[in-house]
Amino acid sequence: MRPSAPPAGPFDVRLAPEAEDNGLANMLAELLRQNLAARPVARSRCAAMLGRLVLRARDADVTITLDFRGEVVVVHDGALPGAHATIEADSDAIVTMSRLPLRTRWELPIFNPATGADREAMAAWRVVISAHQVHTTVHDYRGYLLLARFTSILSVGT
C-alpha cells in the first residue's frame, strides 16, 4: 500500500482571535507554519490529525488548544472542552521537543552522536526526561494518534 501524497497547497494554521496575545500560541502557530511548509511528511501527518490537543506550559502558566481539522489547524487560548490529550511541560521542554532529530521514513527521534546538533539535542532531551518536565494525559483513543503525530509535525527534523 502506497502512502497518500501530501496535500499540494499550503496548510492553514490559524490563530483564534482570543489567542492573538498569547505568546505560546503565536510561537507554536509560526513553528507549525514553517514545518508544514518545509516538510511534506509533516503535511501528510498533519492532514491525518483530527481532534484537540491541549498544551500547557506550567512554568509560564499558559495553556493553548490545538484544534486539528485535517488541513486546518486552529490555535486557541486556554483549554477547550473535548480535548483528546493534554501535554503539560515547562517552556524549555516544549522548545526541546521541537528540536528532536527525526530520521527514517517513520520520523522516529533517533540521535546521531557523531553530529554536534544531535549531541546538543540529546543532552537537552536527557535533562527534560530526567527532570520529568513533560507529562502527557490521554483522554480517549484518538489522543494516542494525536500525540504520536504531534512530535513529527512539531519537530524541525534533521
CNS distance restraints for C-alpha pairs under 8 A (distance, minus, plus):
assign (resid   4 and name CA) (resid  44 and name CA) 7.56 0.50 0.50
assign (resid   5 and name CA) (resid  44 and name CA) 7.04 0.50 0.50
assign (resid   6 and name CA) (resid  40 and name CA) 5.87 0.50 0.50
assign (resid   6 and name CA) (resid  41 and name CA) 6.84 0.50 0.50
assign (resid   6 and name CA) (resid  43 and name CA) 5.93 0.50 0.50
assign (resid   6 and name CA) (resid  44 and name CA) 4.51 0.50 0.50
assign (resid   7 and name CA) (resid  43 and name CA) 6.71 0.50 0.50
assign (resid   7 and name CA) (resid  44 and name CA) 6.60 0.50 0.50
assign (resid   7 and name CA) (resid  47 and name CA) 7.60 0.50 0.50
assign (resid   7 and name CA) (resid  71 and name CA) 7.99 0.50 0.50
assign (resid  10 and name CA) (resid  36 and name CA) 7.72 0.50 0.50
assign (resid  10 and name CA) (resid  37 and name CA) 6.49 0.50 0.50
assign (resid  11 and name CA) (resid  33 and name CA) 7.28 0.50 0.50
assign (resid  11 and name CA) (resid  36 and name CA) 6.81 0.50 0.50
assign (resid  11 and name CA) (resid  37 and name CA) 7.46 0.50 0.50
assign (resid  11 and name CA) (resid  43 and name CA) 7.42 0.50 0.50
assign (resid  11 and name CA) (resid  71 and name CA) 5.57 0.50 0.50
assign (resid  11 and name CA) (resid  72 and name CA) 6.19 0.50 0.50
assign (resid  11 and name CA) (resid  73 and name CA) 7.96 0.50 0.50
assign (resid  12 and name CA) (resid  33 and name CA) 7.90 0.50 0.50
assign (resid  12 and name CA) (resid  71 and name CA) 6.47 0.50 0.50
assign (resid  12 and name CA) (resid  72 and name CA) 4.80 0.50 0.50
assign (resid  12 and name CA) (resid  73 and name CA) 6.33 0.50 0.50
assign (resid  13 and name CA) (resid  29 and name CA) 6.25 0.50 0.50
assign (resid  13 and name CA) (resid  32 and name CA) 7.27 0.50 0.50
assign (resid  13 and name CA) (resid  33 and name CA) 6.25 0.50 0.50
assign (resid  13 and name CA) (resid  72 and name CA) 5.89 0.50 0.50
assign (resid  13 and name CA) (resid  73 and name CA) 4.77 0.50 0.50
assign (resid  13 and name CA) (resid  74 and name CA) 5.95 0.50 0.50
assign (resid  13 and name CA) (resid  75 and name CA) 7.58 0.50 0.50
assign (resid  14 and name CA) (resid  29 and name CA) 7.13 0.50 0.50
assign (resid  14 and name CA) (resid  72 and name CA) 7.53 0.50 0.50
assign (resid  14 and name CA) (resid  73 and name CA) 6.14 0.50 0.50
assign (resid  14 and name CA) (resid  74 and name CA) 4.74 0.50 0.50
assign (resid  14 and name CA) (resid  75 and name CA) 6.15 0.50 0.50
assign (resid  15 and name CA) (resid  19 and name CA) 5.96 0.50 0.50
assign (resid  15 and name CA) (resid  20 and name CA) 6.36 0.50 0.50
assign (resid  15 and name CA) (resid  25 and name CA) 7.32 0.50 0.50
assign (resid  15 and name CA) (resid  26 and name CA) 7.35 0.50 0.50
assign (resid  15 and name CA) (resid  29 and name CA) 7.05 0.50 0.50
assign (resid  15 and name CA) (resid  74 and name CA) 5.77 0.50 0.50
assign (resid  15 and name CA) (resid  75 and name CA) 4.93 0.50 0.50
assign (resid  15 and name CA) (resid  76 and name CA) 6.51 0.50 0.50
assign (resid  16 and name CA) (resid  20 and name CA) 6.93 0.50 0.50
assign (resid  16 and name CA) (resid  74 and name CA) 6.32 0.50 0.50
assign (resid  16 and name CA) (resid  75 and name CA) 5.84 0.50 0.50
assign (resid  16 and name CA) (resid  76 and name CA) 5.23 0.50 0.50
assign (resid  16 and name CA) (resid  77 and name CA) 7.52 0.50 0.50
assign (resid  17 and name CA) (resid  76 and name CA) 7.95 0.50 0.50
assign (resid  18 and name CA) (resid  76 and name CA) 6.81 0.50 0.50
assign (resid  18 and name CA) (resid  77 and name CA) 5.99 0.50 0.50
assign (resid  19 and name CA) (resid  25 and name CA) 6.25 0.50 0.50
assign (resid  19 and name CA) (resid  26 and name CA) 7.64 0.50 0.50
assign (resid  19 and name CA) (resid  75 and name CA) 7.01 0.50 0.50
assign (resid  19 and name CA) (resid  76 and name CA) 5.34 0.50 0.50
assign (resid  19 and name CA) (resid  77 and name CA) 4.54 0.50 0.50
assign (resid  20 and name CA) (resid  25 and name CA) 7.51 0.50 0.50
assign (resid  20 and name CA) (resid  26 and name CA) 6.89 0.50 0.50
assign (resid  21 and name CA) (resid  26 and name CA) 7.81 0.50 0.50
assign (resid  22 and name CA) (resid  26 and name CA) 6.29 0.50 0.50
assign (resid  22 and name CA) (resid  62 and name CA) 7.93 0.50 0.50
assign (resid  22 and name CA) (resid  77 and name CA) 6.71 0.50 0.50
assign (resid  23 and name CA) (resid  27 and name CA) 6.08 0.50 0.50
assign (resid  24 and name CA) (resid  28 and name CA) 6.08 0.50 0.50
assign (resid  24 and name CA) (resid  62 and name CA) 7.25 0.50 0.50
assign (resid  24 and name CA) (resid  64 and name CA) 7.50 0.50 0.50
assign (resid  25 and name CA) (resid  29 and name CA) 5.98 0.50 0.50
assign (resid  25 and name CA) (resid  64 and name CA) 6.33 0.50 0.50
assign (resid  25 and name CA) (resid  75 and name CA) 6.20 0.50 0.50
assign (resid  25 and name CA) (resid  76 and name CA) 7.14 0.50 0.50
assign (resid  25 and name CA) (resid  77 and name CA) 6.98 0.50 0.50
assign (resid  26 and name CA) (resid  30 and name CA) 6.18 0.50 0.50
assign (resid  27 and name CA) (resid  31 and name CA) 6.16 0.50 0.50
assign (resid  28 and name CA) (resid  32 and name CA) 5.99 0.50 0.50
assign (resid  29 and name CA) (resid  33 and name CA) 6.17 0.50 0.50
assign (resid  29 and name CA) (resid  75 and name CA) 6.84 0.50 0.50
assign (resid  30 and name CA) (resid  34 and name CA) 6.24 0.50 0.50
assign (resid  31 and name CA) (resid  35 and name CA) 6.12 0.50 0.50
assign (resid  31 and name CA) (resid 154 and name CA) 7.18 0.50 0.50
assign (resid  32 and name CA) (resid  36 and name CA) 5.86 0.50 0.50
assign (resid  32 and name CA) (resid 153 and name CA) 6.93 0.50 0.50
assign (resid  32 and name CA) (resid 154 and name CA) 6.30 0.50 0.50
assign (resid  33 and name CA) (resid  37 and name CA) 6.06 0.50 0.50
assign (resid  34 and name CA) (resid  38 and name CA) 6.13 0.50 0.50
assign (resid  35 and name CA) (resid  39 and name CA) 5.81 0.50 0.50
assign (resid  35 and name CA) (resid  42 and name CA) 6.96 0.50 0.50
assign (resid  35 and name CA) (resid 153 and name CA) 6.66 0.50 0.50
assign (resid  35 and name CA) (resid 154 and name CA) 7.10 0.50 0.50
assign (resid  35 and name CA) (resid 155 and name CA) 7.49 0.50 0.50
assign (resid  35 and name CA) (resid 156 and name CA) 6.14 0.50 0.50
assign (resid  36 and name CA) (resid  40 and name CA) 6.88 0.50 0.50
assign (resid  36 and name CA) (resid  42 and name CA) 5.63 0.50 0.50
assign (resid  36 and name CA) (resid  43 and name CA) 5.10 0.50 0.50
assign (resid  36 and name CA) (resid 153 and name CA) 7.08 0.50 0.50
assign (resid  37 and name CA) (resid  43 and name CA) 7.57 0.50 0.50
assign (resid  39 and name CA) (resid  43 and name CA) 6.58 0.50 0.50
assign (resid  40 and name CA) (resid  44 and name CA) 6.27 0.50 0.50
assign (resid  41 and name CA) (resid  45 and name CA) 6.21 0.50 0.50
assign (resid  42 and name CA) (resid  46 and name CA) 6.01 0.50 0.50
assign (resid  42 and name CA) (resid 152 and name CA) 6.36 0.50 0.50
assign (resid  42 and name CA) (resid 153 and name CA) 4.89 0.50 0.50
assign (resid  43 and name CA) (resid  47 and name CA) 6.08 0.50 0.50
assign (resid  43 and name CA) (resid 153 and name CA) 7.58 0.50 0.50
assign (resid  44 and name CA) (resid  48 and name CA) 6.69 0.50 0.50
assign (resid  45 and name CA) (resid  49 and name CA) 6.72 0.50 0.50
assign (resid  45 and name CA) (resid 149 and name CA) 6.26 0.50 0.50
assign (resid  45 and name CA) (resid 152 and name CA) 7.68 0.50 0.50
assign (resid  45 and name CA) (resid 153 and name CA) 7.14 0.50 0.50
assign (resid  46 and name CA) (resid  68 and name CA) 7.70 0.50 0.50
assign (resid  46 and name CA) (resid  70 and name CA) 6.57 0.50 0.50
assign (resid  46 and name CA) (resid  71 and name CA) 6.96 0.50 0.50
assign (resid  46 and name CA) (resid 149 and name CA) 7.21 0.50 0.50
assign (resid  46 and name CA) (resid 150 and name CA) 7.94 0.50 0.50
assign (resid  46 and name CA) (resid 153 and name CA) 6.68 0.50 0.50
assign (resid  47 and name CA) (resid  69 and name CA) 7.70 0.50 0.50
assign (resid  47 and name CA) (resid  70 and name CA) 4.24 0.50 0.50
assign (resid  47 and name CA) (resid  71 and name CA) 4.94 0.50 0.50
assign (resid  47 and name CA) (resid  72 and name CA) 7.91 0.50 0.50
assign (resid  48 and name CA) (resid  70 and name CA) 5.79 0.50 0.50
assign (resid  49 and name CA) (resid  68 and name CA) 5.72 0.50 0.50
assign (resid  49 and name CA) (resid  69 and name CA) 6.75 0.50 0.50
assign (resid  49 and name CA) (resid  70 and name CA) 5.66 0.50 0.50
assign (resid  49 and name CA) (resid 145 and name CA) 7.68 0.50 0.50
assign (resid  49 and name CA) (resid 146 and name CA) 6.26 0.50 0.50
assign (resid  49 and name CA) (resid 149 and name CA) 7.48 0.50 0.50
assign (resid  50 and name CA) (resid  67 and name CA) 7.66 0.50 0.50
assign (resid  50 and name CA) (resid  68 and name CA) 4.92 0.50 0.50
assign (resid  50 and name CA) (resid  69 and name CA) 5.12 0.50 0.50
assign (resid  50 and name CA) (resid  70 and name CA) 5.89 0.50 0.50
assign (resid  50 and name CA) (resid 146 and name CA) 7.63 0.50 0.50
assign (resid  51 and name CA) (resid  67 and name CA) 5.89 0.50 0.50
assign (resid  51 and name CA) (resid  68 and name CA) 5.21 0.50 0.50
assign (resid  51 and name CA) (resid  69 and name CA) 6.78 0.50 0.50
assign (resid  51 and name CA) (resid  83 and name CA) 7.07 0.50 0.50
assign (resid  51 and name CA) (resid  84 and name CA) 6.49 0.50 0.50
assign (resid  51 and name CA) (resid 142 and name CA) 7.34 0.50 0.50
assign (resid  51 and name CA) (resid 143 and name CA) 7.93 0.50 0.50
assign (resid  51 and name CA) (resid 146 and name CA) 7.41 0.50 0.50
assign (resid  52 and name CA) (resid  65 and name CA) 6.52 0.50 0.50
assign (resid  52 and name CA) (resid  66 and name CA) 5.61 0.50 0.50
assign (resid  52 and name CA) (resid  67 and name CA) 4.52 0.50 0.50
assign (resid  52 and name CA) (resid  68 and name CA) 6.07 0.50 0.50
assign (resid  52 and name CA) (resid  82 and name CA) 6.86 0.50 0.50
assign (resid  52 and name CA) (resid  83 and name CA) 4.61 0.50 0.50
assign (resid  52 and name CA) (resid  84 and name CA) 5.60 0.50 0.50
assign (resid  52 and name CA) (resid  85 and name CA) 7.12 0.50 0.50
assign (resid  53 and name CA) (resid  65 and name CA) 5.65 0.50 0.50
assign (resid  53 and name CA) (resid  66 and name CA) 5.15 0.50 0.50
assign (resid  53 and name CA) (resid  67 and name CA) 6.58 0.50 0.50
assign (resid  53 and name CA) (resid  68 and name CA) 7.99 0.50 0.50
assign (resid  53 and name CA) (resid  83 and name CA) 5.56 0.50 0.50
assign (resid  53 and name CA) (resid  84 and name CA) 6.00 0.50 0.50
assign (resid  53 and name CA) (resid  85 and name CA) 5.18 0.50 0.50
assign (resid  53 and name CA) (resid  86 and name CA) 5.78 0.50 0.50
assign (resid  53 and name CA) (resid  87 and name CA) 7.67 0.50 0.50
assign (resid  53 and name CA) (resid 143 and name CA) 7.57 0.50 0.50
assign (resid  53 and name CA) (resid 146 and name CA) 7.17 0.50 0.50
assign (resid  53 and name CA) (resid 147 and name CA) 8.00 0.50 0.50
assign (resid  54 and name CA) (resid  63 and name CA) 7.10 0.50 0.50
assign (resid  54 and name CA) (resid  64 and name CA) 5.82 0.50 0.50
assign (resid  54 and name CA) (resid  65 and name CA) 4.36 0.50 0.50
assign (resid  54 and name CA) (resid  66 and name CA) 6.24 0.50 0.50
assign (resid  54 and name CA) (resid  79 and name CA) 5.94 0.50 0.50
assign (resid  54 and name CA) (resid  80 and name CA) 7.66 0.50 0.50
assign (resid  54 and name CA) (resid  83 and name CA) 6.36 0.50 0.50
assign (resid  54 and name CA) (resid  85 and name CA) 6.37 0.50 0.50
assign (resid  54 and name CA) (resid  86 and name CA) 4.60 0.50 0.50
assign (resid  54 and name CA) (resid  87 and name CA) 6.23 0.50 0.50
assign (resid  55 and name CA) (resid  63 and name CA) 5.74 0.50 0.50
assign (resid  55 and name CA) (resid  64 and name CA) 5.39 0.50 0.50
assign (resid  55 and name CA) (resid  65 and name CA) 6.15 0.50 0.50
assign (resid  55 and name CA) (resid  66 and name CA) 7.62 0.50 0.50
assign (resid  55 and name CA) (resid  86 and name CA) 5.86 0.50 0.50
assign (resid  55 and name CA) (resid  87 and name CA) 4.89 0.50 0.50
assign (resid  55 and name CA) (resid  88 and name CA) 6.05 0.50 0.50
assign (resid  55 and name CA) (resid  89 and name CA) 7.85 0.50 0.50
assign (resid  56 and name CA) (resid  61 and name CA) 7.28 0.50 0.50
assign (resid  56 and name CA) (resid  62 and name CA) 5.83 0.50 0.50
assign (resid  56 and name CA) (resid  63 and name CA) 4.27 0.50 0.50
assign (resid  56 and name CA) (resid  64 and name CA) 6.44 0.50 0.50
assign (resid  56 and name CA) (resid  86 and name CA) 7.58 0.50 0.50
assign (resid  56 and name CA) (resid  87 and name CA) 6.17 0.50 0.50
assign (resid  56 and name CA) (resid  88 and name CA) 4.72 0.50 0.50
assign (resid  56 and name CA) (resid  89 and name CA) 6.32 0.50 0.50
assign (resid  57 and name CA) (resid  61 and name CA) 5.83 0.50 0.50
assign (resid  57 and name CA) (resid  62 and name CA) 5.27 0.50 0.50
assign (resid  57 and name CA) (resid  63 and name CA) 6.23 0.50 0.50
assign (resid  57 and name CA) (resid  88 and name CA) 6.09 0.50 0.50
assign (resid  57 and name CA) (resid  89 and name CA) 5.23 0.50 0.50
assign (resid  57 and name CA) (resid  90 and name CA) 5.14 0.50 0.50
assign (resid  57 and name CA) (resid  91 and name CA) 5.42 0.50 0.50
assign (resid  57 and name CA) (resid  94 and name CA) 7.84 0.50 0.50
assign (resid  58 and name CA) (resid  62 and name CA) 6.77 0.50 0.50
assign (resid  58 and name CA) (resid  88 and name CA) 6.45 0.50 0.50
assign (resid  58 and name CA) (resid  89 and name CA) 5.85 0.50 0.50
assign (resid  58 and name CA) (resid  90 and name CA) 5.36 0.50 0.50
assign (resid  58 and name CA) (resid  91 and name CA) 7.40 0.50 0.50
assign (resid  59 and name CA) (resid  89 and name CA) 7.92 0.50 0.50
assign (resid  59 and name CA) (resid  90 and name CA) 5.40 0.50 0.50
assign (resid  59 and name CA) (resid  91 and name CA) 6.61 0.50 0.50
assign (resid  60 and name CA) (resid  90 and name CA) 7.62 0.50 0.50
assign (resid  60 and name CA) (resid  91 and name CA) 7.02 0.50 0.50
assign (resid  62 and name CA) (resid  78 and name CA) 7.42 0.50 0.50
assign (resid  63 and name CA) (resid  77 and name CA) 6.44 0.50 0.50
assign (resid  63 and name CA) (resid  78 and name CA) 4.72 0.50 0.50
assign (resid  63 and name CA) (resid  79 and name CA) 6.17 0.50 0.50
assign (resid  64 and name CA) (resid  75 and name CA) 6.81 0.50 0.50
assign (resid  64 and name CA) (resid  76 and name CA) 5.50 0.50 0.50
assign (resid  64 and name CA) (resid  77 and name CA) 4.64 0.50 0.50
assign (resid  64 and name CA) (resid  78 and name CA) 4.57 0.50 0.50
assign (resid  64 and name CA) (resid  79 and name CA) 5.79 0.50 0.50
assign (resid  65 and name CA) (resid  75 and name CA) 5.81 0.50 0.50
assign (resid  65 and name CA) (resid  76 and name CA) 5.04 0.50 0.50
assign (resid  65 and name CA) (resid  77 and name CA) 6.44 0.50 0.50
assign (resid  65 and name CA) (resid  78 and name CA) 6.21 0.50 0.50
assign (resid  65 and name CA) (resid  79 and name CA) 5.43 0.50 0.50
assign (resid  65 and name CA) (resid  80 and name CA) 6.20 0.50 0.50
assign (resid  65 and name CA) (resid  83 and name CA) 7.94 0.50 0.50
assign (resid  66 and name CA) (resid  73 and name CA) 6.68 0.50 0.50
assign (resid  66 and name CA) (resid  74 and name CA) 5.95 0.50 0.50
assign (resid  66 and name CA) (resid  75 and name CA) 4.76 0.50 0.50
assign (resid  66 and name CA) (resid  76 and name CA) 6.46 0.50 0.50
assign (resid  67 and name CA) (resid  73 and name CA) 5.59 0.50 0.50
assign (resid  67 and name CA) (resid  74 and name CA) 5.07 0.50 0.50
assign (resid  67 and name CA) (resid  75 and name CA) 6.27 0.50 0.50
assign (resid  67 and name CA) (resid  76 and name CA) 7.61 0.50 0.50
assign (resid  68 and name CA) (resid  72 and name CA) 6.32 0.50 0.50
assign (resid  68 and name CA) (resid  73 and name CA) 4.67 0.50 0.50
assign (resid  68 and name CA) (resid  74 and name CA) 6.67 0.50 0.50
assign (resid  69 and name CA) (resid  73 and name CA) 5.89 0.50 0.50
assign (resid  69 and name CA) (resid  74 and name CA) 7.92 0.50 0.50
assign (resid  76 and name CA) (resid  80 and name CA) 7.75 0.50 0.50
assign (resid  79 and name CA) (resid  83 and name CA) 7.86 0.50 0.50
assign (resid  83 and name CA) (resid 139 and name CA) 7.13 0.50 0.50
assign (resid  84 and name CA) (resid 138 and name CA) 6.24 0.50 0.50
assign (resid  84 and name CA) (resid 139 and name CA) 4.99 0.50 0.50
assign (resid  84 and name CA) (resid 140 and name CA) 5.58 0.50 0.50
assign (resid  84 and name CA) (resid 141 and name CA) 7.60 0.50 0.50
assign (resid  84 and name CA) (resid 142 and name CA) 6.00 0.50 0.50
assign (resid  84 and name CA) (resid 143 and name CA) 4.43 0.50 0.50
assign (resid  84 and name CA) (resid 146 and name CA) 7.82 0.50 0.50
assign (resid  85 and name CA) (resid 136 and name CA) 7.18 0.50 0.50
assign (resid  85 and name CA) (resid 137 and name CA) 5.54 0.50 0.50
assign (resid  85 and name CA) (resid 138 and name CA) 4.32 0.50 0.50
assign (resid  85 and name CA) (resid 139 and name CA) 5.30 0.50 0.50
assign (resid  85 and name CA) (resid 140 and name CA) 7.33 0.50 0.50
assign (resid  85 and name CA) (resid 143 and name CA) 4.67 0.50 0.50
assign (resid  85 and name CA) (resid 144 and name CA) 7.54 0.50 0.50
assign (resid  85 and name CA) (resid 146 and name CA) 7.50 0.50 0.50
assign (resid  85 and name CA) (resid 147 and name CA) 7.28 0.50 0.50
assign (resid  86 and name CA) (resid 136 and name CA) 5.60 0.50 0.50
assign (resid  86 and name CA) (resid 137 and name CA) 5.08 0.50 0.50
assign (resid  86 and name CA) (resid 138 and name CA) 6.48 0.50 0.50
assign (resid  86 and name CA) (resid 139 and name CA) 7.82 0.50 0.50
assign (resid  87 and name CA) (resid 134 and name CA) 6.94 0.50 0.50
assign (resid  87 and name CA) (resid 135 and name CA) 5.79 0.50 0.50
assign (resid  87 and name CA) (resid 136 and name CA) 4.48 0.50 0.50
assign (resid  87 and name CA) (resid 137 and name CA) 6.51 0.50 0.50
assign (resid  88 and name CA) (resid 133 and name CA) 7.89 0.50 0.50
assign (resid  88 and name CA) (resid 134 and name CA) 5.75 0.50 0.50
assign (resid  88 and name CA) (resid 135 and name CA) 5.10 0.50 0.50
assign (resid  88 and name CA) (resid 136 and name CA) 6.25 0.50 0.50
assign (resid  89 and name CA) (resid  93 and name CA) 6.00 0.50 0.50
assign (resid  89 and name CA) (resid  94 and name CA) 6.50 0.50 0.50
assign (resid  89 and name CA) (resid 133 and name CA) 5.29 0.50 0.50
assign (resid  89 and name CA) (resid 134 and name CA) 4.40 0.50 0.50
assign (resid  89 and name CA) (resid 135 and name CA) 6.30 0.50 0.50
assign (resid  90 and name CA) (resid  94 and name CA) 6.60 0.50 0.50
assign (resid  90 and name CA) (resid 133 and name CA) 5.88 0.50 0.50
assign (resid  90 and name CA) (resid 134 and name CA) 7.11 0.50 0.50
assign (resid  91 and name CA) (resid  95 and name CA) 6.51 0.50 0.50
assign (resid  92 and name CA) (resid  96 and name CA) 6.12 0.50 0.50
assign (resid  93 and name CA) (resid  97 and name CA) 6.11 0.50 0.50
assign (resid  93 and name CA) (resid 125 and name CA) 7.78 0.50 0.50
assign (resid  93 and name CA) (resid 128 and name CA) 5.90 0.50 0.50
assign (resid  93 and name CA) (resid 133 and name CA) 6.40 0.50 0.50
assign (resid  93 and name CA) (resid 134 and name CA) 6.83 0.50 0.50
assign (resid  94 and name CA) (resid  98 and name CA) 6.62 0.50 0.50
assign (resid  95 and name CA) (resid  99 and name CA) 6.75 0.50 0.50
assign (resid  96 and name CA) (resid 100 and name CA) 6.81 0.50 0.50
assign (resid  96 and name CA) (resid 121 and name CA) 7.11 0.50 0.50
assign (resid  96 and name CA) (resid 124 and name CA) 6.51 0.50 0.50
assign (resid  96 and name CA) (resid 125 and name CA) 6.45 0.50 0.50
assign (resid  96 and name CA) (resid 128 and name CA) 7.94 0.50 0.50
assign (resid  97 and name CA) (resid 125 and name CA) 7.64 0.50 0.50
assign (resid  97 and name CA) (resid 151 and name CA) 7.10 0.50 0.50
assign (resid  97 and name CA) (resid 154 and name CA) 7.31 0.50 0.50
assign (resid  97 and name CA) (resid 155 and name CA) 6.45 0.50 0.50
assign (resid  98 and name CA) (resid 151 and name CA) 7.58 0.50 0.50
assign (resid  98 and name CA) (resid 154 and name CA) 5.27 0.50 0.50
assign (resid  98 and name CA) (resid 155 and name CA) 3.93 0.50 0.50
assign (resid  98 and name CA) (resid 156 and name CA) 5.92 0.50 0.50
assign (resid  99 and name CA) (resid 121 and name CA) 6.33 0.50 0.50
assign (resid  99 and name CA) (resid 155 and name CA) 5.52 0.50 0.50
assign (resid  99 and name CA) (resid 156 and name CA) 5.95 0.50 0.50
assign (resid  99 and name CA) (resid 157 and name CA) 6.95 0.50 0.50
assign (resid 100 and name CA) (resid 109 and name CA) 5.99 0.50 0.50
assign (resid 100 and name CA) (resid 121 and name CA) 6.33 0.50 0.50
assign (resid 100 and name CA) (resid 122 and name CA) 7.91 0.50 0.50
assign (resid 100 and name CA) (resid 125 and name CA) 7.97 0.50 0.50
assign (resid 100 and name CA) (resid 155 and name CA) 5.76 0.50 0.50
assign (resid 100 and name CA) (resid 156 and name CA) 7.29 0.50 0.50
assign (resid 100 and name CA) (resid 157 and name CA) 6.39 0.50 0.50
assign (resid 100 and name CA) (resid 158 and name CA) 7.84 0.50 0.50
assign (resid 101 and name CA) (resid 109 and name CA) 5.47 0.50 0.50
assign (resid 101 and name CA) (resid 110 and name CA) 6.26 0.50 0.50
assign (resid 101 and name CA) (resid 111 and name CA) 6.32 0.50 0.50
assign (resid 101 and name CA) (resid 118 and name CA) 6.75 0.50 0.50
assign (resid 101 and name CA) (resid 121 and name CA) 7.62 0.50 0.50
assign (resid 101 and name CA) (resid 155 and name CA) 7.26 0.50 0.50
assign (resid 101 and name CA) (resid 156 and name CA) 7.41 0.50 0.50
assign (resid 101 and name CA) (resid 157 and name CA) 4.75 0.50 0.50
assign (resid 101 and name CA) (resid 158 and name CA) 4.76 0.50 0.50
assign (resid 102 and name CA) (resid 107 and name CA) 4.70 0.50 0.50
assign (resid 102 and name CA) (resid 108 and name CA) 5.20 0.50 0.50
assign (resid 102 and name CA) (resid 109 and name CA) 4.55 0.50 0.50
assign (resid 102 and name CA) (resid 110 and name CA) 6.07 0.50 0.50
assign (resid 102 and name CA) (resid 152 and name CA) 7.45 0.50 0.50
assign (resid 102 and name CA) (resid 155 and name CA) 7.44 0.50 0.50
assign (resid 102 and name CA) (resid 157 and name CA) 4.72 0.50 0.50
assign (resid 102 and name CA) (resid 158 and name CA) 5.79 0.50 0.50
assign (resid 103 and name CA) (resid 107 and name CA) 4.83 0.50 0.50
assign (resid 103 and name CA) (resid 108 and name CA) 5.46 0.50 0.50
assign (resid 103 and name CA) (resid 109 and name CA) 6.34 0.50 0.50
assign (resid 103 and name CA) (resid 110 and name CA) 5.97 0.50 0.50
assign (resid 103 and name CA) (resid 157 and name CA) 7.48 0.50 0.50
assign (resid 103 and name CA) (resid 158 and name CA) 7.10 0.50 0.50
assign (resid 104 and name CA) (resid 108 and name CA) 6.31 0.50 0.50
assign (resid 107 and name CA) (resid 152 and name CA) 6.41 0.50 0.50
assign (resid 111 and name CA) (resid 118 and name CA) 5.63 0.50 0.50
assign (resid 111 and name CA) (resid 119 and name CA) 7.48 0.50 0.50
assign (resid 111 and name CA) (resid 122 and name CA) 6.69 0.50 0.50
assign (resid 112 and name CA) (resid 118 and name CA) 5.74 0.50 0.50
assign (resid 112 and name CA) (resid 119 and name CA) 7.30 0.50 0.50
assign (resid 113 and name CA) (resid 118 and name CA) 6.04 0.50 0.50
assign (resid 113 and name CA) (resid 119 and name CA) 5.34 0.50 0.50
assign (resid 114 and name CA) (resid 118 and name CA) 7.67 0.50 0.50
assign (resid 114 and name CA) (resid 119 and name CA) 7.53 0.50 0.50
assign (resid 115 and name CA) (resid 119 and name CA) 6.31 0.50 0.50
assign (resid 116 and name CA) (resid 120 and name CA) 6.25 0.50 0.50
assign (resid 117 and name CA) (resid 121 and name CA) 6.19 0.50 0.50
assign (resid 118 and name CA) (resid 122 and name CA) 5.87 0.50 0.50
assign (resid 119 and name CA) (resid 123 and name CA) 6.13 0.50 0.50
assign (resid 120 and name CA) (resid 124 and name CA) 6.21 0.50 0.50
assign (resid 121 and name CA) (resid 125 and name CA) 6.05 0.50 0.50
assign (resid 122 and name CA) (resid 126 and name CA) 6.05 0.50 0.50
assign (resid 123 and name CA) (resid 127 and name CA) 6.44 0.50 0.50
assign (resid 124 and name CA) (resid 128 and name CA) 6.40 0.50 0.50
assign (resid 125 and name CA) (resid 129 and name CA) 6.18 0.50 0.50
assign (resid 126 and name CA) (resid 130 and name CA) 5.99 0.50 0.50
assign (resid 127 and name CA) (resid 131 and name CA) 5.94 0.50 0.50
assign (resid 128 and name CA) (resid 132 and name CA) 6.14 0.50 0.50
assign (resid 128 and name CA) (resid 133 and name CA) 5.21 0.50 0.50
assign (resid 128 and name CA) (resid 134 and name CA) 6.98 0.50 0.50
assign (resid 129 and name CA) (resid 133 and name CA) 6.43 0.50 0.50
assign (resid 129 and name CA) (resid 134 and name CA) 7.22 0.50 0.50
assign (resid 138 and name CA) (resid 143 and name CA) 5.24 0.50 0.50
assign (resid 138 and name CA) (resid 144 and name CA) 6.57 0.50 0.50
assign (resid 139 and name CA) (resid 143 and name CA) 6.31 0.50 0.50
assign (resid 140 and name CA) (resid 144 and name CA) 7.67 0.50 0.50
assign (resid 141 and name CA) (resid 145 and name CA) 7.49 0.50 0.50
assign (resid 142 and name CA) (resid 146 and name CA) 6.39 0.50 0.50
assign (resid 143 and name CA) (resid 147 and name CA) 6.09 0.50 0.50
assign (resid 144 and name CA) (resid 148 and name CA) 6.21 0.50 0.50
assign (resid 145 and name CA) (resid 149 and name CA) 6.23 0.50 0.50
assign (resid 146 and name CA) (resid 150 and name CA) 5.80 0.50 0.50
assign (resid 147 and name CA) (resid 151 and name CA) 6.71 0.50 0.50
assign (resid 148 and name CA) (resid 152 and name CA) 7.30 0.50 0.50
assign (resid 149 and name CA) (resid 153 and name CA) 6.45 0.50 0.50
assign (resid 150 and name CA) (resid 154 and name CA) 5.90 0.50 0.50
assign (resid 151 and name CA) (resid 155 and name CA) 6.05 0.50 0.50
assign (resid 152 and name CA) (resid 157 and name CA) 7.85 0.50 0.50
